[in-house]
Amino acid sequence: MGYIALYRKYRPNTFSSIIGQENVTKILKNQIKNEKISHAYLFSGTRGTGKTSAAKVFARAINCLNPKDGEPCNECDVCKGILNGNITDVIEMDAASNNSVENIRQIRQEVVYATVDVKYRVYIIDEVHMLTTSAFNALLKTLEEPPANVVFILATTEQHKIPVTILSRCLKFEFNRLSEVDLYKRIKFVLESENVEYEDEACKYIATLADGAARDALSILDRCISETDGILKYEDVQNIVGAIDKKIINQVADSMLDYDYLKALEAIDQVIKKGKDLRQFTFELTNEFLNRLVDSQDKNTDRYAKIIDRLSSLDNDLKSTTRKEIVLKACIVQLCNLKEATSTASSGAALDEAYVKKIQALENRINELQEFVKNNKVSGESAKPADVPNINVTRTTSTGSKPDVDVEKLTEFPNTEELKKAIVEKGKIKVFSALAGAKIYIDDVVRIITKNAFAYNILKTDESVDAIAMTLYEKYKVNKNMVLELRGANDESISKIEKVLKDNNIEYTNLD
């Protein structure tokens, strides 16, 4: 047999060898031991987390002639037949390429026949969210009342695209993104099994690059092993995957925090000379500041949030221009916070008047460059899809009066936490923090209700409204008008606090 890719060679063959999904495997094993097999399962989660592997193990376990504590023995004729693909009663189907109603009708015709070699006929439908509407409708009745010897296992990376009528007929299991610790252990296990020497730092770096997916980790490892002689080293992995040196990322981040744009630009020139992708550089720099924001307990927290927010929008700018170097450098210089440095100088710090003028001239030049780039964007891409209509936004407060709408009569938005997570991924930290204590409802309009006056002041800005509206559209195709409402806040006390903060030029993001 020819070479087998590592992610195939080390695919888990038992529940115990599936890493990071104990919350799922424990329940599946108990069902097998107690002989309480459901007729339909839904495995959902991000790529490379073990959904299909768990489905294959489950298909063997419920048909195994000698199961051991809910695990397949992988030694009996049935287990070997399923592993080798010789048993036709275990069918794996890719819905991405078999998504028509005819494919589902074929399944409906097959389920009425008795099994040949096994107790259960198992249909594993991967990427089930790719089925057409007609195919889902055809599957519905069979999924609701299948024959006793038929089990459906549906796997998907996008559960929200599956009709509710299908979801309600399945036993649902959520597969977690794998931690870097779990991936690190798996990578070490594979390297030791393959008798490859390695540096710990290289394993940790591959675990980070995998972004929670075991398959991605083993694919990267496969490439690194094939291009490395002898020991797998951290520097070799960096060179192979084309990563940007962590030292340069830290140098740029430190220079930005020190207001030293010259050092920051020098480090960026190193990235450009090495031919690295500037969008990848922006992504890694954003992650660096996110990590610092999480670990930070000092006064820089608000500055970190501002930098992350600007770097997130920078990615869109880089995507839509041919002058990536100019756009990136202009943004970095701006983020070195020249205005703050200028105000420090005017209060008696180190900068003299001539230097302040140079800084102001440079800032004006940056603004000119940004305007030039804005007017010379490449056609074909825009930050906002053309088919998104402009929404109307109503801003209202019910402090001291009875609200116009009873929340008990409203329908709460079911994906609030997922929406907040998507907003964080866009770098909108302030919007996320403002939504933390808010409730989101959706009927004829999207209604966001908060009792926090400071949060309300953040949410009612056009920038926040655009961020929420675009996220709702991109993830859920929601195009409804929006109502922002402040309820139950004490107007008098809040206005006094707000006045004190404004009088002292203090920015605020949260009432607490």
N, C-alpha and C positions, 0 to 999 in steps of 0.2 A: 504493500500500500504506500502511496506517496505521502508527502509531508502533511500533517494535520495541524491546522492553526491552533494556537494555545487555547483560545476561548472555546473551541470545540472539544479539544482533547481533555480539558479540565472542566467540562460542563458537569454540574452536580448530578449524581445518580441516585442520591438519597436525600430525604428532607434534612438530615443532620448536616449534610455538606453544603446546604444553601445558607450563605452567610447573611447576617443582618435582618432576617425575616422571621425570627422566632415567634412573633405575634401571629403569623399566618400558619407556619408549619405545625405548631403545637395543636391548633384547632383541627387542621386537616388530619393529623395523625389520630386524634381522639375520635373523629368521625369514622375513620377506617376501623379502629379497634372496636368501637361500639356498633359497627355495621349500620350507621345512620348516614347513608350517602344521599346527598341532595341531587336533584335532577339538573340543576344549572348553577354554575359558578361564574363570577366575574372577578378577574384578577386585573387590578389597575395600578399604575405607577409609572415612573419615568423609565427611560430605556436602560437596558442592561442591569436590572435589579432582580432578575430571576423569575419573572412571570411564566415564560414558556417552559423553563426548566422545571418549575414546580408543577406545571400542568402535566408534563411528561412523567414525572415521578409519581404523581397522583394516579395517572392512568395505569401505570404498572402496579401500584400498590393495591388498587381496588380489584385487580384481576390476578394478583400473584397467588400461586398455589401454596406458598409457604411464607406468608407475611410475618415479620418480626417486629413487634411493638409498633405497628402501623407503618412500617417501612417495607418496601419491596425487597425481596431477597436478591434479585438480579442474577439468580442462578438457575431457576426453574425454566422449563421450556417456554412458558408464557412470557416471562420477563425477557428472556433472550430473544424471543420472536419479535417483541415490541421494540427492543433496542436495535435489532437488525432491520426493522421495517418489513418483516415477513408476515405480520398479522394485519389483515385488512380491516379488522374491526376497530382499530385505533387510527383515526384519520386526523391529520394535521392540515389545516387549510389557511392560506394567507388571504385575508379579506382585501388586502390592497390590490391584488391582481385577480381575485375571484369574488368580485363584489356585486355581481348582477343577480337579479331575481331568479334566473335560470339555475345558478349555482345552489341557491337555497332550495329551490324546488327539487333538485336532485337529492338533497339531504332528506326532504320530506318523503320522497319515494323510498329511500333506503331504510328509514327508521322502522318501518312496519315489519321488516324481516328479522328473523331470529339470528342471534350471533352464532358464529361457527366454532371458534376456538376459545372464546373468553366469556366471562360472566356479563361484562358490561361492554357495550359499544360506546366509545368515547369520541366526541368531536371537539378538537381543539381549534378554535377559530382565532387566529392572531390578527392584531390590528382591526378588531371588529368594528371600530368606529368608522372605517372606510366603506362599510356596506351602504348601498343606496337606500333611499326611503322605501322603495318597493321591496327591496330585499329584506329590510327590517320587518315590514308588514308580513311578508311571507314566512319569516322565522317566528313571528309572534305566537301563533297558535300552537306550533310544534313545541316551542319553548315552554308554553304554559302547561300543556298536558302531553308530555312525551311518553312513550312506552316505558315500562318499569326498568328495562335493561339498557336504557340510553342515558348518557350523561353528557351535558354540554359544558365546556370550559371556554369562556370568552376572555380574551386578553386584550388590553388596550392601554395606550399611553395618554388618551384624551377621553376620559370618562364623561365629561360634560357634553360630548357630541352624541352620546348614545341616548335614544328616546327613553323617556321615563317609563313607558309601558314595558320596555325590555328590562330596565334596571329593577323594576318592582318584582320581577319574576326570578331574579338571581340572588344567590347568596354572595355578598360582596366582600372582597378582601383588598385592603390597601397595602401595596408594597412600598416600603420606605426607601428613600435615597440612602445609599450605603455610606457609612462614615469613613473618613480617611483612615481611621485605625483599622477597621475591618478590611478595607482594600489593601492597606499596608501588609497586614498579616497574610492575606491571600497571595499577594505578589511574592512575598518571602517564601511561602509554601511552594509556589510554582517554580521559583528559581532553584530552591533546594532539590525539588523533584527532578529538575532538568540538569542538576549538577553544574550550575552556573554560579561563579563567585560574584559578589556584589558589594556595593557600598550602601549602608543604611540610608544615606541622604538621597541616593538615586531612587530607592523604593518609595520613600516619602514623597519625592517630587512627582513620580508617576501616579501615586495615589491622589495627589492634588489635581493633576491634569485630568484625571478620569472623571472628575465632577460627579461623583456618586454612582458611577456605572461600572460594574465588574467587567463587562464585556469590553468597554473602552480601555480599561486598565490593562487587560490582557492583550488587546490589539496593539497598544503602545509598547508594551513589554516585548511582544513578538518582534516588532520592527527593531527595537533597540538591541535585542539579543542577536538578530541576524546581521547587524551592522557594527557589532562590537567584538573585538578580539580580547579574549581573556576575561578580565574583571569588568563588570558593568559599573561605570563611574557616573557620578552626578554630572560632571562637565560633558561627558559623552552624550548623556540623555538630552541635555540642553541643546547641544549642537544638532542632534538627530531630529528633534521635534521642532527646531527653529524657534525656541523660546527666547525671550529677552532676559538678559542677565538680571537677577534679583538685585544685585548691587546698584545697577543703573536706576532701577525703579526706586530704590530707597534714596539714591542720590537726588533724583528729581523731586521726590516727595519732601525730603529734608530741606532742599533749596527753596521750594515753594513756601514752606512754613517759616523759613528765615528771611523771606522777602527778597531772596537773591536770584533774580531772573537770569542773570548772566551765567551762573553755574548751572541752572536748570536747562538753559538753551544749549550749553556745551554738552551736557549729558544726552540731550535729545539728538544732537548732531552725531553722536556715537551710534545711536539707534538707526539713524538714517543711513550712515555710511555702511553699516552692516546689512542694509537692505531689508530690515525688519518691517513687518506690517504695522503701520501707524495706528490702525484701529485696534489691533491686538495690544499695542503699547498702551493705548487709552484704556482698554479693558483691564489690563493688569495694574495700571496706576489707580484706577477706580477701586479695584479690589484691595489695594494696599491701604487706601484711605478708609475704606469700609472696615478693614481689620483694625486700623488705628482708632476709628470711631467707637467700635465695640469695646476695645481695651481702654479707651481714654476715660479718665475721671477728672480731667483738669479743664481749664477755661478754653481750651482749643476745640471743644466739642462742637460749638456752633459753627466755627470756621470749617471744621471737617465736613459738616453737613452741607455748607454752601459750596465747597469744592466738589463734593460728590455730585451735587445737583447740576453744577455746570459741566462737569466731565461727562455726565450721562447725556446731556443735550449735545455735547461736542461730537459724540459718536454719530449722531444723525447728520451733523454738519460735514463730517469727514466722508460719510457715505454718499453725499450728494454734491461733491465738488471734485474737480481735478487738481486743485491747489491745496492738497492735504497738508504739506509742510507749513505753508503760510498760516492756514487756519489753526493748526495745532500750536504753533509758536505764539501766535497772537493770543490764543486762549490761555496758555501757560503764563505769559507775561501779565495778563490781566489778573490771573488768580494769585500772582505774587502780591496782590493787594497793595498796589502803588498808592491808592488814595489814603490808606491807613498810614503808610510810611510818610506821606506828605503832611498829614495832620500832626503826626508825631514831631516832625521837623519844625513846624510852625509853632509848636508849644515849647521850643527850646531844646530839642534833641539835636542829633548830629548833623543833619543835612543843612547845607548853606543855601542861600537863595538861588544861586546859579544852578546848583544841582537840581533843585526843585523845578526850575524852569525846564531843564532837560527832561526830567521825568514827565512833566505835563505834556511836552512836545511829543515824547515817545508814546504816551497814552493816546494823544490825538491821532498819531500815525496808526496805531493799532485799530482805533475806531474806523479810520479810513479803509484799512485793509479788510476789516470785517464787512464793511458796507460793500466793498468791491467784490468780495467773495459771494456775498448774498445776492448781488445782481448778476453774477456769472455762474450760477449753479448749473450743474448738468441736468438737462431735461430728462424726464422719464421717471424720476423719483421725487416724492414730496413727503414731508413729515406727516402730512395728514391725508388719508385717502380721499379721493375726489368725491366718493359717493356718500360721505358722511355729511348730513345736513347740519346747518347751524342750529343749536338748540336754544330755547329760551330759558333763562334762569330767573327764578323768583327768590329774593332774599327777604326773610321775614323773622320777626322776633315776637314771642308771646310771653315775655317777662311781665309779671304783674297782671296778666289777663288770662282768660281761659283760651286754650288753643282752639283753632278753628276745626282741626281734624283730630279724631280719636284714634290713637295708635293701635288700639285693640282691633280696629276695623281694617287695618292695613296689612299687607302681605310683606313679611320681612324677606329681604334679599338673601337667598340661600348660600350664596358664594362670597359672603362679605370678607372672610379671612383670606380667601384666595385672591380677591380683588386687592386687599391691602398688600399682600405679598408681591403682586404684580407691580403695584405702585412703588414699593421699595426697590424692586429690580430696575425701575426706570430712574432711580436715584432721587425720587421726590420724598426726601426724609421728612420735611415739615408737613407735607400733606398726609403722610402716613401717621405721624404723631397726632395730628389734628383729628384723624379718623379713629384713633385708638378707642376713645370713649363714646363715639357716635354710633347711632343706629341707622341702617340703610333699609328703606322700604321701596318696593317697586310694584306699581299697578299701572295706571294710566300715565304716571310720571315717576321719575326717580326722586325720592324724598329722603334727604339726609337731615337727621335731627340730632342736635347736641345740646348739652346743658352747660357747656364750657364756653364762656364768652371769648376767650383768647383763641380757642380752637375755631370758633365761628369766624373770627376775623381773618384767620388764615384761609379757611375753606371758601370764603365768599370772594376771594380775589379771582380775577380772570385766569391767571396761571393755574390755580388749583382746580378750578372748574374744568379747564381744558384737559388737565392731566386725568381727572376722574372720568370725564366723558370719553376721551380717547381710549382709556383702558377698558371701559365698559363696552365700547364698540369693538375693539380689537379682540377681546376674549369672548364676549357674549353677543355681539351684534345688536347691542341695545342702543337705540337712537332716540330715546325719550327726553322730553323737557325735564328740567331739574328744579327742585324746590329745596333751598337751604334754610333751615329753621333753627333758631336759638330758643330753647324752652327752659323755664324755671330758674334762670340765673338772676342774681340780685343786682339790678341795674346800678343802685347807688354805690354799693361797695366796690363793684367792678370799675365803675367810672373813676372812683377815687384812686384806686391802684393804678389804673391805666394812665391817669394824669401824672402821677408821680413818676412812673417809668418814662413817659414821653418827655417830661420836663428835664429828666436827667439823661436823655438820649440813650436809653437802654432798650435794646431789642428784646422781645419776649416771644416765646412760642407756646407756653403752656400756663394755664391758670395756677396749677400747683407749684 
